[in-house]
Amino acid sequence: MVKKNVFRLALVGLLTAFFLFFFLRSIKNWREVLQYISHVDWRWAIPALLATPIHFFTRGLRWKYLLHHEKRDIRFASLWKGNVVGFTVTFIFPGRLGEIAKPLYVARREKMRPGFVIGTCVVERIFDILTMTTLLGLFMLGRPLFGARMPITAEGVTRLQSWGGIAVGVAGVLLVLIMLFYFFKDKALAVAAKVLRILPHGLREKALSLLHEFIDGLRFFHNLGDFIIYVALGFLVWLSIILYYWLYLFAFRFPVPFIWMFPYLFLTAVGASIPTPGMAGGFHAFSQFGLTMLLGMNPNLAGGYTIVVHLIQLVLTCLLGYSILWKEGLSLKQLKSLGETVEP
């Protein structure tokens, strides 16, 4: 176990250093970066700051729609708090442990089956990928209408197409797999029971119980109306995230049309998915690439924007997360242990 943890920490450290190297290398003049930061337009910075935590509420609204199949009177406060503490754990610890701590936190607060809640979070992540790639596709289709104005480079277009294709492929495979799990539940459980035969009896039974609950978390596939509403709520989540990135661009005196933010959002989401502590490195490198290659921003301005936006997200999220934990008498160590309880 110790060797495994050392190896994982070393890998995370190398990933963080790798992406931070590319981000820092792109900045040519740190004095200019500081000048851009010091000349932020507060008439736009304040609305951007207020808009930053909105996605916790839109995520909570979307999540409630999945969970109401199990518990109709679930408290909305539990859902937005779950999102906040989940992101706090992800910001502080490597390995994206918040993705597990979040559903287990809500399951404990609302006395729900952990596997069921985890299943809904898997659905969320798959549809996050599909939603982002759809927004990217809409941008690529609409690009001829404003292609003459947007300073996107040929390299930027090529990479967007490549990464977009990979994302669609990954999301498509995962979507097919979970649909097979749901529509062929008995067969899936039978196959899993055979595969898990190598485990001790108690551990095998616990794993199968979690898998059963997980499949129940996919219940919204059963109704086309539920499916359509959930997809619409997914777009609401990501448009609310685009909103504050867009407002921060105005604060940095670099206004662009709203639709230009669609590919930038896709790239930052790719960077943020890399399991480094606080999204450090991955977010920075992909944000820098998106701002310079897609929007034609000065690299030093892009560096200042990326640093400020990332820092605000981290500080604001952790302040909210710590305030929730303090009020409930919990600690980050307890949440981290929640995230590790179902690690492979």
N, C-alpha and C positions, 0 to 999 in steps of 0.2 A: 504493500500500500504506500509506504514511504517513497519507494523508487518511482511508483506511478505518479505520485504528487510532484516529485522533483522534476520528472520528465515533462509533465504537463505545464508546470510553471516555467520551465526552460523554454518550451515551445511557444508559450504565450509571450514570454519576454522577447524572443527572437522575432515573432510576428509584429509586436509593437514597435521594436527598434527598426525593423525593415520598412514599415510604412511611414514611421516618423522621419526616417532618413530621406525618403523621397519628398515628403512634405517640406522639411526644413531646407533641402537642397534647392527647392524652387524659389525660395525667398532670397532676394539679392541684397536688400537694404532694410535692415531692421529699424533704422531710424525713420524711414518712410512708413513702415508698418505702424509704428507708434503714432506718427502724425495722422494717419488715416483713422486710427482708433480714437484719438483725442478730438477729432473734428466730426464725430458722430452727430447727426441731427436728432436731438432729443424729442422733437415733435413727432418723429416716427419711431424712435427707440422705445418710448414709453408704451405706445399701443402694441408694438412687437413683443415687449416684455409681458404685457398683460395677456397676449394671445398665446404665449408659449405653453402654459399648462392646459389649454383647451382640449388637447388631444386625450388627456386623461378622462375627461367627461365623455367625449365622443366614443372612446374605446369602451367606457363603462356602459354606455347606451347599447352599443353593438353586442357586447358580451352578455348583457342582461337578456337580450333576445335569444341567445343560445341556451342560457341557463334556465329560462322560464319553463322549459319542457320538464325540468326536474323539480323546480321550486318556483311557484308563481309569485310568492310574496317576498322574494329576495330583496334585501335592502340595497338601494343604489349606492349608498355611502360605502358599503363593503366593496363594491366593484371598483369605484374610483380610487379608494384607498389601496385595494389590491394592486391596481396598476401602478400607483405611485411607489409602493414599497417594493414591487417587483423591479421597476426600473432603478430604484435606489440600490438594491442588491447587485444588479447588473453593472451599475456605474462603479461600485466599490470593489467588487470581486471579479476575477477572471472567470471565463468559462460560461458566461451568460446563465449563472445560477438563478437569476431572477425569473427566468422563464418557468422554472419549477416552483420557486418560492411563492410566486404570485398565485397560482391556482391552489396550492396547499394552504396558503394564508386564508383565502376566501372559503375554501372547504371547511377549515376549522372554525372560522367566524360564523358561517351560515349552517354548520352541521350537515354538510353535504358529502357525498361519496367522492373521495380524492380522485380516483381514476376517471370518474365522469367529468369533473372540472378540468382535469388535465386534457381529456379528449377535446373539450371545447377550445382549449388554448392551441392545440395542434391545428384544429380547423381555422382558427384565427390566423396563424402564421402562414398556412397554405394560401388562404384567400388574400392575405397581405401581399404575397408575391404576385398572385394573379391580378390584383387591383393595380399594383404599381406597373406591371408590364402592360396592362390595358391602357393606363394613362400614357405610358411611353409610346404605345402603338398609336393612340389618338394624336399625339404630338407629331410622330413621323408622318402620319397621313395628312395632317394639316400644315406640315412644313412648307409645301410649295406656295401656300398663301402668303407666307411671310419670310420665305427663304432669302430674299434679297436683303432683308434688314438684319437677320440674325447672323452674327459673326461666327457661327459654328464651323470648326475645321473639318477637313476630310477625315482626319484621324479620329475626331470626336464622333462622327457619323458611323465610322467602321466599328469602333469599340461599342457604341450604343447598340448597334445591330447584333454584335457578337454576344454581349452580356445579356441583352434582352432575349435572344434566342435560347441561351443557356437557362435563364430564369424561367422562361415558359416551359422548357423541357422538364426541369426539376419539379416545378409546381404541378405540371400535368401528370407526371409519374406518381407523385405523392397523392394527388387528387384521386387518381384511378385506384391506388392502393387502399385508401381509406373508404372509398365507395365499395370496393370489393369486401372489405372488412364488415361494412354495415349491411349490405344486401345479402351477403353469404356468411352471416354471423356464426351459425353452427359449424359450418365447415372450417371457418377461420379459427375458431376455438379448438376444434379437433386437431387441426394441423399444429397449432401452438402447443397443445398438450403433448403431442409427440416430440416436438422440438425441445420442450422444456423438461423432458424426462430425465435429463442428465442432472438436474438440480435435486437437492434434498426435498422430501415430500412437503414440508411446511413452507419452504421458499417457493416451490412450484405452485402450490395452491394459492399463495398470496399473489404471485405474478399473474396467474390465470384470473383471479378475482379482479385485479387492477385492469387487465385487458378487457374483461367483460364490462366493467364500468366505463372504460375508455370508448368502447363501441357504442354504448348507450349515449355517450356525449356527442355522437354524430347524428342524432335523431332528426335534426332539422332537414336532412336530405329527403325525408319521407314526404314532405309537402312542398309543391312547387311555389306556392305563395310565400311560405316561410323563406325559401331559398332566395327568391327575388328581393324580398325585403332585406335580408341579411346582406346581399351583395350591394344594395343601395346604401346601407349603413356603412359598409366598408369604404365606399367612395367618400362618404362624409368624414370618416376618420382621416383619410389621407389628404383630402382637400383642406382640412383644418390644420394639418401639419404644414402643407405648402404655404398656407396663409402667413404663418409667422416667419418662415424663411423669406418670403416675399417682402414682408414689412421690414425685416432687417436690412434687405437690400436698399430700400428707400432711406433707412436710417444712415446707411453708408454712402448715400448720395449716388446710387447706381440703380435708378428705376428701370425695370424691364416689364414687358407684358406678362400677365399671370401665367399664360400657357407655356412660356419659356422655362418655367420652374419645373415642369413635369419631368424632363430628363434629368435635371439636377437632383430632384427628389429620389429618382431611381438610383442614381449613383451613390448618394449619401446613404441610402438604405443598404446598398451592397456593402459599403464600407463599415457601417454600423453593425452589420451582421457578423463581422469578424470577431471572434471571442476574446478580445483584449479588454483589460480593465477600463471602464469608463468610455469605451469606444475609441480609446486613444490610438492614434496612428491610422487605423483604417478609415475612420470618419474624416480625419484631416486630409489624407492623401486623395480620397475620392472627391471630397468637397473642392479641394484645390483644382483637381483635374476638371471637374464640372464647370467651375467658375471661369477658368481660363480657356479651356478648349471649346466650351459650349457658348459662353456668354461674352468671351473676349475681354475679360477683366484683367487688369494689371495684376501680375503675380503677387506683388506686395500688398495690394488692396485685398486680393483674395485670401492671403494669409491672415491679415488682420480680421477680416470678416469671419473666417473659419474659427479662429482662436476665440473670438468674442462669443459667437453663437454657441459653440461647444461649451465654453465655460459657463455661460448663462444657463444652458440646459442642465449641466451637471450640478451647479450650485443650487438652482431653484428646485430641482427634483430632490436633491439630498436634504435641503431644508424642509420641504414638505414631508419627505419620508421620515426624517428624524423626529419631526413634531408629532407625526402619527404614532411612531414607535414609543416616544416618551409618554404620550397620553395613554397608551395601552399597556405600558409596562413591559414592552418587548425590547430586545436588543438585536443589533445586526448579526451577532454571532448566532442567535436563535434562528433568524431568518436564513442565514447561510446554511445552517444544519438542516433546515427544512428542504432547501434546494439540493442538498447532498443525499437526502434519504432515498431518493429513487434514481440516483446516478448508476449507470451500468458499471 
